[in-house]
Amino acid sequence: MTDNYVLIGYMGSGKTTIGRELSKRTGSKLFDMDQMIEERACKSIADIFAEDGEEVFRSMETEMLEELAGSGDNTVRKGRIYSVGGGTPMREENRKLLKKIGCVIWLSVEPETVMYRLSHDNSRPLLNVADREKKVRNMIAERAPLYKEAADHVVKVDGLMPSQIVDIILELK
């Protein structure tokens, strides 16, 4: 196992926020995979979804994970924090790659928390639907078993401050 943390979870679970706090506390550099993909593609995630489709985006995620994991020859760099997109663990190959990169921590969140946190956020392509709450509930239910399979540890984040969540994470390793 490397000294890396890999944060997974549904959108709005706090992956980026927790990643930033964890970075401050550990001195490790944070890498946001969505941001890395946007920089490489020279367009936003929303534009990738709109112009190229979700499947192209998912392939970009897998490609990025393959690069981060190296070719299985222990090329993973140590002392990093990775925040990955909410759908990244949906592919079996991605779940395996995540474990190669580091200690995978699922930031588990309830639908009510997601609805509250994302109530004014219209930048999420998968949530631009008529019944947002139903979509959130269905997606969390669908993804939970895959997050669990990918995770080394589960941290329930509802009602906790970022500093409290980081305290829990730091006690895990």
N, C-alpha and C positions, 0 to 999 in steps of 0.2 A: 504494500500500500504506500502510496506517495504521501507527502505532507500537504496535499491539495484538498480543498473543499469544493464540492460540486453541489450547487443549490438547485433543486428542482421543485416544481409545484405549479399549481394552476395560476393563471394570470391574476394579479392582485394579491398573491400570497405574501409578497414582500421580498422576493428574491433579490432585486436590485438594492433595495433599502438595507436589507440584512447584509448583503454582500459588502456594501459601503462601510457599515458599522464593523463588520468582521475584519475588513481590511484595515481600518483605523486601529483596532485593538491588537491585531496580530502583526501588522507591518507588511502583510502580504499584498500583492497587487491584485486588484479585481479586474476580471475580464468578463464583460457582458456579451454573450454570444450573439444576441439579436443586434447589438450595436456593431459588432465585428462583421456580421453579415451585411448590414446596411452600408457600412464603409466599403466593403468589397464590391457590392452590387451597385454602389453609387445611387441608391434609392432607398426609400423607407420600406419597412415591412409591409405597410398598407399598400404601397405601390407595387411591391413584388406580388402580393396576393391579387391585386386588381389586374395587373398587366400580364403576369406569368402563371398565376394560379398557385393554390396551396401546395400541390405536389412538387412543383419546382422549388418552393421555399423549403419544404421538408427535405428534399435532396440536398439543398445547400447546407442545412443543419447537419446532415449525416457527413457530408464532405468535410465540414469544419471539424466535427468530432474526430474523424479519421486523422486529420492533420494534428489535432491536439493530442491524440493518443499515440501518435507516431505509428510505426508499423509493428507494434508489439515488441519492440526491441529496447524497452526501458528508456525511450527518448523523452518521456513525459518530464517536463520541468517541474521542480519541486517548489513549494511555498507559494502557491497561487490559489486564487479563489475564482471559480467559474460560476456565473449565473446563466442558466440556459432557458430557452423559451419553454412555455408551458406545455407545448405539444411535442417537444423533443423526445421524451421517453416513450412516445407512442409506437415507435418502430423498435422491434426486438434488437436489431443490430445496434441501435443507439443506446439501448439499456446496457448492453455489453460494453460498449465503448465508454460510457459514463463511468462504469466501475474501474476501467483501466486508468482513467484520468485522475481519480481521487476518491475520497470518502464522500459518498452521495447522501445528501441530507434532503429529505422531503419536508418542505414547509407546508404542512397540511392546514387547510383553511376551509371553513364552512361557507356554504353559498351566501348566507346572509352577510357575512363579512365582505365577500367579494362584491356583492351588490352595493354595499355602502361605500367601499373604497373606490369602485369604478363608476359610481353614479353619474359623474360628470365627464367621464373619459370616453370620447368617441373615436379614439385612435386604434381600437381593437377590431380588426376586420371580422373576426369570428363572432363578435357580439353585436354587429350591425344588423339586428333582426328585430322583428316586431315584439316578440315575447322574450326579452332579454333574461328574465329570471328563470324561465323554463329552460332556456339554452344553457345557462350557467349550471343549474341543477343537473341536467342531463350530462353535460360534459364532465363535471366533477365525478359523477357516479361512474361514467364510462372510464375515466382516466385513473381513478383511485387504485384499482388493482395493479395497473401498470406502474404507477408511481411506487407502490409498495414493493413490487418486484425489483425495481431499479434501486431502491433505497437501502443504504446501510443503516440509517437511522431515520426516525420520524419525529418531527417536532411540531406539535400543535400550536399554531400562532395566534389563534383567536383571543382577543382581550389582553395580549401581551405587548409591551413596549419593545422596540427593536433591541435595546440594551439587554432586556430580560431574555430575549430569544438568543442573542449572541452568548450570554452567560450559559445557557443550556447547551448550545453547540460546543462551546469550549470545554465543557465537562464531559462531552461524549468521547473525545479521542483519548 
